Amino acid sequence: MSDLFAPNAPAAPLAERLRPKHIDEVIGQPHLLGAGKPLRLAFQSGKLHSMILWGPPGVGKTTLARLMASAFDAEFVPLSAVLSGVKDIRDAIAQAEQTLQQSGRHTILFVDEVHRFNKAQQDAFLPYVEQGLVTFIGATTENPSFELNNALLSRAQVYVLQSLSADEMAQLFERALAFFVGRVSTRQEGVGHGESVGLKPDPQADVLVFTDEAKERVIGYADGDARRLLNVLEQLQTAA
């Protein structure tokens, strides 16, 4: 089978290439993004505020932070709490100051796995959040009430994100197949019968073909994690 991801194709993972560019493209989180719901209103308000996005992996925390920056034409500065320290925070703040002075653009400082920061590291954000120099968005898989300082929590709205439902995962599955420009297709019966994972190359179309059972198994394995689902599909296509 020809490689779907040829040398001239983007090197970014499928999950990155399918990252929503607009809030209306986001799959899942209707309790936050539906009409009149909190995060939808935050996007429509015209005013940024600091927030904590709490939820399991692969539910859109980073995507929502990036979309917030795009919606407000803000500079997006990401930090990983696993890899960053106080010096990195100071460097990010200096960058925010420079951006404001040079272009007048505000900065969203996004900290992934913010629960990994210790008290001193978390405290380092406070003066700049209070001054309005940066809008702080933290992403965490852990309960913020137990992992984050009260001072930081008091300055940020907490939004709880949920794992994607089976129906939402099926929507994402179909979106991924559509991205493959017709080179991966689904069939209800008669294709892939007897195959160990329920799929096989279609010799006429040079694509992977999924049975309903195989699709359900892939979705079940991903267990509500959009990134895991897309990674599995990418691996299957590459290996076929």
C-alpha positions as CSV (number, residue, x, y, z in Angstrom):
1,M,0.0,0.0,0.0
2,S,1.2,3.5,-0.8
3,D,2.0,5.6,2.3
4,L,-0.8,8.0,3.1
5,F,1.8,10.3,4.6
6,A,4.2,10.7,1.8
7,P,7.5,12.6,2.1
8,N,6.0,15.9,0.9
9,A,3.1,15.6,3.4
10,P,3.2,17.5,6.7
11,A,5.2,15.8,9.4
12,A,2.8,16.7,12.2
13,P,0.8,13.9,13.7
14,L,-2.8,13.3,12.5
15,A,-4.1,14.7,15.8
16,E,-2.3,17.9,15.2
17,R,-3.5,18.2,11.6
18,L,-7.1,17.6,12.6
19,R,-7.0,20.1,15.5
20,P,-10.1,22.3,15.2
21,K,-9.5,25.8,13.9
22,H,-12.8,27.2,15.2
23,I,-14.9,26.5,18.3
24,D,-17.8,25.1,16.1
25,E,-15.4,22.3,14.9
26,V,-14.8,21.0,18.4
27,I,-16.4,17.6,19.1
28,G,-17.6,17.0,22.6
29,Q,-18.0,19.2,25.8
30,P,-21.7,20.3,25.0
31,H,-22.1,21.2,28.7
32,L,-19.4,23.9,28.2
33,L,-19.6,24.7,24.5
34,G,-23.4,24.5,23.7
35,A,-25.5,27.6,23.2
36,G,-25.6,29.6,26.3
37,K,-23.0,27.4,28.1
38,P,-20.1,28.7,30.1
39,L,-17.2,28.4,27.7
40,R,-19.3,29.3,24.7
41,L,-20.2,32.5,26.5
42,A,-16.5,33.1,27.4
43,F,-15.6,33.0,23.7
44,Q,-18.5,35.4,22.9
45,S,-17.9,37.8,25.8
46,G,-15.1,39.7,24.2
47,K,-13.2,39.6,27.4
48,L,-10.4,37.1,28.4
49,H,-10.2,35.6,31.8
50,S,-7.8,33.1,33.4
51,M,-9.0,29.6,33.7
52,I,-8.2,26.0,34.6
53,L,-9.2,23.3,32.2
54,W,-9.6,20.1,34.2
55,G,-10.2,16.7,32.5
56,P,-8.7,13.4,31.3
57,P,-6.2,13.2,28.4
58,G,-7.4,13.8,24.9
59,V,-10.5,15.8,25.5
60,G,-9.5,19.1,24.0
61,K,-7.8,21.2,26.8
62,T,-4.9,22.4,24.6
63,T,-7.2,22.9,21.7
64,L,-9.6,25.1,23.6
65,A,-6.7,27.2,24.9
66,R,-5.4,27.7,21.4
67,L,-8.8,28.5,20.1
68,M,-9.2,31.1,22.9
69,A,-5.9,32.8,21.7
70,S,-7.1,32.7,18.1
71,A,-10.5,34.1,19.0
72,F,-9.0,37.0,20.9
73,D,-6.0,37.6,18.6
74,A,-3.7,36.9,21.5
75,E,-0.2,35.6,21.5
76,F,-0.2,32.0,22.6
77,V,2.8,31.0,24.8
78,P,2.8,27.3,25.9
79,L,4.7,25.9,28.8
80,S,5.0,22.3,30.0
81,A,5.0,22.0,33.8
82,V,7.0,18.8,33.3
83,L,9.8,20.5,31.5
84,S,9.7,24.1,32.7
85,G,10.9,25.9,35.8
86,V,10.7,29.4,37.3
87,K,13.3,30.7,34.8
88,D,11.0,29.5,31.9
89,I,8.1,31.3,33.5
90,R,10.2,34.5,33.8
91,D,11.2,34.2,30.2
92,A,7.6,33.8,29.1
93,I,6.6,36.9,31.1
94,A,9.5,38.8,29.5
95,Q,8.2,37.7,26.1
96,A,4.7,38.8,27.0
97,E,6.0,42.2,27.9
98,Q,7.9,42.5,24.7
99,T,4.9,41.4,22.6
100,L,2.7,44.0,24.3
101,Q,5.2,46.8,23.8
102,Q,5.9,45.9,20.1
103,S,2.5,44.9,18.8
104,G,0.0,45.8,21.5
105,R,-1.1,42.1,21.6
106,H,-2.1,40.4,24.8
107,T,-0.6,37.0,25.8
108,I,-2.2,33.8,26.8
109,L,0.2,31.8,28.9
110,F,-0.8,28.2,28.7
111,V,0.6,25.7,31.2
112,D,0.1,22.0,30.4
113,E,0.0,19.7,33.4
114,V,0.0,22.7,35.7
115,H,-0.4,20.4,38.7
116,R,3.2,19.4,38.2
117,F,4.4,22.9,39.3
118,N,5.3,23.3,43.0
119,K,4.0,26.1,45.2
120,A,6.8,28.5,44.3
121,Q,6.4,27.9,40.6
122,Q,2.6,28.4,40.8
123,D,3.1,31.6,42.9
124,A,5.4,33.0,40.2
125,F,2.3,33.6,37.9
126,L,0.3,35.6,40.4
127,P,1.7,39.1,40.0
128,Y,1.4,39.0,36.3
129,V,-2.1,37.6,36.3
130,E,-3.2,40.3,38.8
131,Q,-1.6,43.0,36.7
132,G,-3.3,41.8,33.6
133,L,-0.1,41.3,31.7
134,V,-1.0,37.7,30.9
135,T,-4.1,35.6,30.9
136,F,-3.3,32.3,32.5
137,I,-4.8,29.0,31.2
138,G,-3.8,25.9,33.0
139,A,-4.5,22.3,31.9
140,T,-4.6,19.5,34.4
141,T,-5.8,15.9,34.7
142,E,-5.9,16.2,38.5
143,N,-8.4,17.8,40.8
144,P,-7.3,21.4,41.1
145,S,-8.7,21.8,44.6
146,F,-6.0,19.3,45.8
147,E,-3.2,20.2,43.4
148,L,-3.2,24.0,42.9
149,N,-2.7,26.9,45.3
150,N,-5.7,28.6,46.6
151,A,-4.3,31.9,45.5
152,L,-4.1,30.7,41.9
153,L,-7.5,29.0,42.0
154,S,-9.1,32.2,43.3
155,R,-8.0,34.0,40.1
156,A,-9.0,31.4,37.6
157,Q,-12.4,29.9,36.6
158,V,-12.3,26.1,36.7
159,Y,-14.0,24.3,33.8
160,V,-14.4,20.5,33.9
161,L,-14.0,18.6,30.6
162,Q,-15.4,15.1,30.1
163,S,-14.3,12.1,28.1
164,L,-15.9,12.0,24.7
165,S,-18.9,9.7,24.3
166,A,-19.0,6.8,21.9
167,D,-21.2,8.9,19.5
168,E,-18.7,11.8,19.7
169,M,-15.8,9.4,19.1
170,A,-17.7,8.0,16.1
171,Q,-17.9,11.6,14.7
172,L,-14.2,12.0,15.1
173,F,-13.6,8.6,13.5
174,E,-15.5,9.7,10.4
175,R,-13.8,13.1,10.4
176,A,-10.4,11.3,10.3
177,L,-11.6,9.1,7.5
178,A,-12.8,12.1,5.5
179,F,-9.3,13.6,6.0
180,F,-7.9,10.6,4.2
181,V,-9.6,12.0,1.1
182,G,-11.5,8.8,0.4
183,R,-8.5,6.5,0.8
184,V,-9.9,5.0,3.9
185,S,-13.5,3.9,3.9
186,T,-16.0,2.1,6.1
187,R,-18.2,-0.8,5.1
188,Q,-21.0,-2.5,7.1
189,E,-20.3,-6.1,6.0
190,G,-18.3,-8.5,4.0
191,V,-15.0,-6.7,4.2
192,G,-12.2,-7.7,6.6
193,H,-14.1,-10.9,7.7
194,G,-11.6,-13.1,9.5
195,E,-8.9,-10.5,9.8
196,S,-7.4,-10.3,13.2
197,V,-8.3,-6.6,13.7
198,G,-11.2,-6.5,11.3
199,L,-9.5,-4.4,8.6
200,K,-7.4,-5.0,5.6
201,P,-6.1,-3.2,2.5
202,D,-8.6,-2.8,-0.4
203,P,-6.5,-3.9,-3.4
204,Q,-8.6,-1.9,-5.8
205,A,-8.7,1.4,-3.9
206,D,-5.4,1.0,-2.0
207,V,-7.1,2.0,1.3
208,L,-7.9,0.5,4.6
209,V,-11.4,-0.8,5.0
210,F,-13.1,-1.0,8.4
211,T,-15.9,-3.3,9.3
212,D,-18.5,-1.9,11.9
213,E,-17.0,-4.3,14.4
214,A,-13.5,-3.0,13.8
215,K,-14.6,0.6,14.1
216,E,-16.3,-0.2,17.4
217,R,-13.2,-1.9,18.7
218,V,-11.0,1.0,17.8
219,I,-13.4,3.5,19.4
220,G,-13.7,1.3,22.5
221,Y,-9.9,1.0,22.8
222,A,-9.6,4.8,22.6
223,D,-11.9,5.0,25.6
224,G,-13.1,8.6,25.1
225,D,-9.6,9.9,24.3
226,A,-9.6,11.7,21.0
227,R,-5.8,11.8,20.6
228,R,-5.5,8.1,21.2
229,L,-8.2,7.4,18.6
230,L,-6.4,9.5,16.0
231,N,-3.0,8.0,16.8
232,V,-4.4,4.5,16.4
233,L,-5.9,5.3,13.0
234,E,-2.7,6.9,11.9
235,Q,-0.7,3.9,13.0
236,L,-3.0,1.4,11.3
237,Q,-2.8,3.4,8.0
238,T,0.9,3.7,8.2
239,A,1.5,0.0,8.9
240,A,-1.0,-1.3,6.3
